[in-house]
Amino acid sequence: MDQDKIIPYVEPIFRFCCNRLNNRCDAEDLSGEILCHVLDGMRKYEIENLDAWIWRIAHNRYAKFIEKQNKVRVVLSEEYADLNPVYIPVSNCRLCDR
């Protein structure tokens, strides 16, 4: 399959990620991961419906991304507020101010 066929999906996939993550840096990371997965799959599989296949990948990768983020986050109740906080990075992105 011609890899140029995914070019029209680049911006919509990025918007899909931005709308769900509300963080440009995470959206860039996730959209890049989605596009890499799509390109890799185009070499491996015979795809009948490119549009449906790309959006299924986008949805699944988004769900996996959120699942991974939720494993990293730590929420402390107010009773522990006086202790020294422990910071766990949610993303390795150094380009965004958090």
ChimeraX commands (.cxc) that place a marker at each C-alpha (Angstrom):
marker #1 position 0.00,0.00,0.00 radius 0.5
marker #1 position 1.21,3.49,-0.86 radius 0.5
marker #1 position 2.43,5.23,2.30 radius 0.5
marker #1 position 1.48,8.65,0.91 radius 0.5
marker #1 position -2.15,7.72,1.55 radius 0.5
marker #1 position -1.77,8.57,5.24 radius 0.5
marker #1 position -0.78,12.20,4.59 radius 0.5
marker #1 position -4.42,13.43,4.77 radius 0.5
marker #1 position -4.69,11.79,8.21 radius 0.5
marker #1 position -1.73,13.56,9.85 radius 0.5
marker #1 position -3.59,16.71,10.94 radius 0.5
marker #1 position -6.85,14.95,11.91 radius 0.5
marker #1 position -4.92,12.46,14.05 radius 0.5
marker #1 position -3.08,15.30,15.75 radius 0.5
marker #1 position -6.39,17.11,16.41 radius 0.5
marker #1 position -7.87,13.85,17.73 radius 0.5
marker #1 position -4.99,13.64,20.22 radius 0.5
marker #1 position -5.12,17.34,21.17 radius 0.5
marker #1 position -8.84,17.25,21.84 radius 0.5
marker #1 position -8.50,14.29,24.16 radius 0.5
marker #1 position -5.27,15.09,25.96 radius 0.5
marker #1 position -5.41,18.90,26.31 radius 0.5
marker #1 position -1.61,18.88,26.26 radius 0.5
marker #1 position 0.18,19.68,23.03 radius 0.5
marker #1 position 3.36,17.83,23.92 radius 0.5
marker #1 position 1.53,14.62,24.82 radius 0.5
marker #1 position -0.61,15.01,21.68 radius 0.5
marker #1 position 2.52,15.27,19.53 radius 0.5
marker #1 position 3.98,12.18,21.17 radius 0.5
marker #1 position 0.81,10.15,20.79 radius 0.5
marker #1 position 0.09,11.23,17.22 radius 0.5
marker #1 position 3.65,10.32,16.25 radius 0.5
marker #1 position 3.24,6.94,17.88 radius 0.5
marker #1 position -0.04,6.38,16.04 radius 0.5
marker #1 position 1.46,7.34,12.67 radius 0.5
marker #1 position 4.49,5.10,13.22 radius 0.5
marker #1 position 2.21,2.21,14.08 radius 0.5
marker #1 position 0.12,2.87,10.98 radius 0.5
marker #1 position 3.19,2.98,8.72 radius 0.5
marker #1 position 4.55,-0.20,10.25 radius 0.5
marker #1 position 1.21,-1.95,9.79 radius 0.5
marker #1 position 0.90,-0.82,6.18 radius 0.5
marker #1 position 4.05,-2.81,5.42 radius 0.5
marker #1 position 2.80,-5.91,7.23 radius 0.5
marker #1 position -0.91,-6.17,6.47 radius 0.5
marker #1 position -3.26,-6.01,3.54 radius 0.5
marker #1 position -5.69,-3.27,4.53 radius 0.5
marker #1 position -9.15,-3.20,3.03 radius 0.5
marker #1 position -10.53,-0.03,4.61 radius 0.5
marker #1 position -7.69,2.40,5.41 radius 0.5
marker #1 position -9.91,5.00,7.07 radius 0.5
marker #1 position -11.50,2.57,9.53 radius 0.5
marker #1 position -8.17,0.87,10.21 radius 0.5
marker #1 position -6.34,4.14,10.99 radius 0.5
marker #1 position -9.05,5.36,13.36 radius 0.5
marker #1 position -9.18,2.01,15.13 radius 0.5
marker #1 position -5.42,2.25,15.70 radius 0.5
marker #1 position -5.78,5.85,16.91 radius 0.5
marker #1 position -8.47,4.87,19.40 radius 0.5
marker #1 position -6.55,1.83,20.68 radius 0.5
marker #1 position -3.27,3.73,21.04 radius 0.5
marker #1 position -5.07,6.54,22.87 radius 0.5
marker #1 position -6.60,4.01,25.30 radius 0.5
marker #1 position -3.18,2.43,25.84 radius 0.5
marker #1 position -1.61,5.87,26.41 radius 0.5
marker #1 position -4.21,6.78,29.05 radius 0.5
marker #1 position -3.82,3.41,30.75 radius 0.5
marker #1 position -0.06,3.92,30.94 radius 0.5
marker #1 position -0.49,7.47,32.31 radius 0.5
marker #1 position -2.89,6.30,34.98 radius 0.5
marker #1 position -0.39,3.75,36.23 radius 0.5
marker #1 position 2.20,6.49,36.77 radius 0.5
marker #1 position 0.06,9.06,38.58 radius 0.5
marker #1 position -0.03,9.12,42.35 radius 0.5
marker #1 position -2.74,10.91,44.27 radius 0.5
marker #1 position -2.13,11.75,47.92 radius 0.5
marker #1 position -4.97,12.69,50.24 radius 0.5
marker #1 position -4.84,15.84,52.36 radius 0.5
marker #1 position -3.77,13.90,55.44 radius 0.5
marker #1 position -0.39,13.40,53.79 radius 0.5
marker #1 position -0.02,16.98,52.55 radius 0.5
marker #1 position 2.57,17.88,55.20 radius 0.5
marker #1 position 4.96,15.17,53.99 radius 0.5
marker #1 position 7.57,15.89,51.34 radius 0.5
marker #1 position 5.85,15.40,47.99 radius 0.5
marker #1 position 7.02,12.76,45.59 radius 0.5
marker #1 position 7.00,13.83,41.96 radius 0.5
marker #1 position 6.56,11.17,39.33 radius 0.5
marker #1 position 6.89,12.35,35.73 radius 0.5
marker #1 position 3.81,11.63,33.66 radius 0.5
marker #1 position 5.71,12.13,30.42 radius 0.5
marker #1 position 9.32,12.33,29.37 radius 0.5
marker #1 position 8.59,15.39,27.26 radius 0.5
marker #1 position 11.03,18.21,27.99 radius 0.5
marker #1 position 9.62,20.64,25.43 radius 0.5
marker #1 position 6.52,21.70,27.34 radius 0.5
marker #1 position 6.18,23.71,30.49 radius 0.5
marker #1 position 4.01,21.91,32.95 radius 0.5
marker link #1:1,2 radius 0.2
marker link #1:2,3 radius 0.2
marker link #1:3,4 radius 0.2
marker link #1:4,5 radius 0.2
marker link #1:5,6 radius 0.2
marker link #1:6,7 radius 0.2
marker link #1:7,8 radius 0.2
marker link #1:8,9 radius 0.2
marker link #1:9,10 radius 0.2
marker link #1:10,11 radius 0.2
marker link #1:11,12 radius 0.2
marker link #1:12,13 radius 0.2
marker link #1:13,14 radius 0.2
marker link #1:14,15 radius 0.2
marker link #1:15,16 radius 0.2
marker link #1:16,17 radius 0.2
marker link #1:17,18 radius 0.2
marker link #1:18,19 radius 0.2
marker link #1:19,20 radius 0.2
marker link #1:20,21 radius 0.2
marker link #1:21,22 radius 0.2
marker link #1:22,23 radius 0.2
marker link #1:23,24 radius 0.2
marker link #1:24,25 radius 0.2
marker link #1:25,26 radius 0.2
marker link #1:26,27 radius 0.2
marker link #1:27,28 radius 0.2
marker link #1:28,29 radius 0.2
marker link #1:29,30 radius 0.2
marker link #1:30,31 radius 0.2
marker link #1:31,32 radius 0.2
marker link #1:32,33 radius 0.2
marker link #1:33,34 radius 0.2
marker link #1:34,35 radius 0.2
marker link #1:35,36 radius 0.2
marker link #1:36,37 radius 0.2
marker link #1:37,38 radius 0.2
marker link #1:38,39 radius 0.2
marker link #1:39,40 radius 0.2
marker link #1:40,41 radius 0.2
marker link #1:41,42 radius 0.2
marker link #1:42,43 radius 0.2
marker link #1:43,44 radius 0.2
marker link #1:44,45 radius 0.2
marker link #1:45,46 radius 0.2
marker link #1:46,47 radius 0.2
marker link #1:47,48 radius 0.2
marker link #1:48,49 radius 0.2
marker link #1:49,50 radius 0.2
marker link #1:50,51 radius 0.2
marker link #1:51,52 radius 0.2
marker link #1:52,53 radius 0.2
marker link #1:53,54 radius 0.2
marker link #1:54,55 radius 0.2
marker link #1:55,56 radius 0.2
marker link #1:56,57 radius 0.2
marker link #1:57,58 radius 0.2
marker link #1:58,59 radius 0.2
marker link #1:59,60 radius 0.2
marker link #1:60,61 radius 0.2
marker link #1:61,62 radius 0.2
marker link #1:62,63 radius 0.2
marker link #1:63,64 radius 0.2
marker link #1:64,65 radius 0.2
marker link #1:65,66 radius 0.2
marker link #1:66,67 radius 0.2
marker link #1:67,68 radius 0.2
marker link #1:68,69 radius 0.2
marker link #1:69,70 radius 0.2
marker link #1:70,71 radius 0.2
marker link #1:71,72 radius 0.2
marker link #1:72,73 radius 0.2
marker link #1:73,74 radius 0.2
marker link #1:74,75 radius 0.2
marker link #1:75,76 radius 0.2
marker link #1:76,77 radius 0.2
marker link #1:77,78 radius 0.2
marker link #1:78,79 radius 0.2
marker link #1:79,80 radius 0.2
marker link #1:80,81 radius 0.2
marker link #1:81,82 radius 0.2
marker link #1:82,83 radius 0.2
marker link #1:83,84 radius 0.2
marker link #1:84,85 radius 0.2
marker link #1:85,86 radius 0.2
marker link #1:86,87 radius 0.2
marker link #1:87,88 radius 0.2
marker link #1:88,89 radius 0.2
marker link #1:89,90 radius 0.2
marker link #1:90,91 radius 0.2
marker link #1:91,92 radius 0.2
marker link #1:92,93 radius 0.2
marker link #1:93,94 radius 0.2
marker link #1:94,95 radius 0.2
marker link #1:95,96 radius 0.2
marker link #1:96,97 radius 0.2
marker link #1:97,98 radius 0.2
view
